[in-house]
Amino acid sequence: MENGFSSFEVHLWGLGNRLRGDDGVGVCIAESLIPIAPPWMRVVVCETVPENFTPWLLRDRPKELVVVDAANMGLKAGSVRRLTLDDLAEAVFETHGITLPLILGPHLEWLTVTAIGIQPEQLSPSLDLSPAVRRAASAVINIILNGTWQKIPRLHQRKRSPK
């Protein structure tokens, strides 16, 4: 730690409810990453209360926050998409009471936020991930370890007009 700031450039938050099957995918990913995360990344298991971890953002002041969660995006189970804060209003995060844009609002002037949504197959009471979501979780762990999450396809691609 130099000048009172930590060396964490990235925070990764794993969100979800592990008691509701695929909704726990973000938590499972975070728990898997904790022992193997690169030294520049702080991994946090937020479960359903990400608002409890905003003080860590203020203390560490990372450049980027990566949020991983199940998101009902209307896609095939196990599909992975990168979402912006604007996209988060359209994707349904069923277990979180306060929206991420509201939680992060005061921090957005200095913080880049990337959400990684994984389409769930089932959200019924269960401790297990469906096979499709388990495969997606494994792929996302590798993507995060490689630092290539910006290459995940966006939920909504920007339309470019020909010039």
Disulfide bonds with the S-S distance in Angstrom:
none
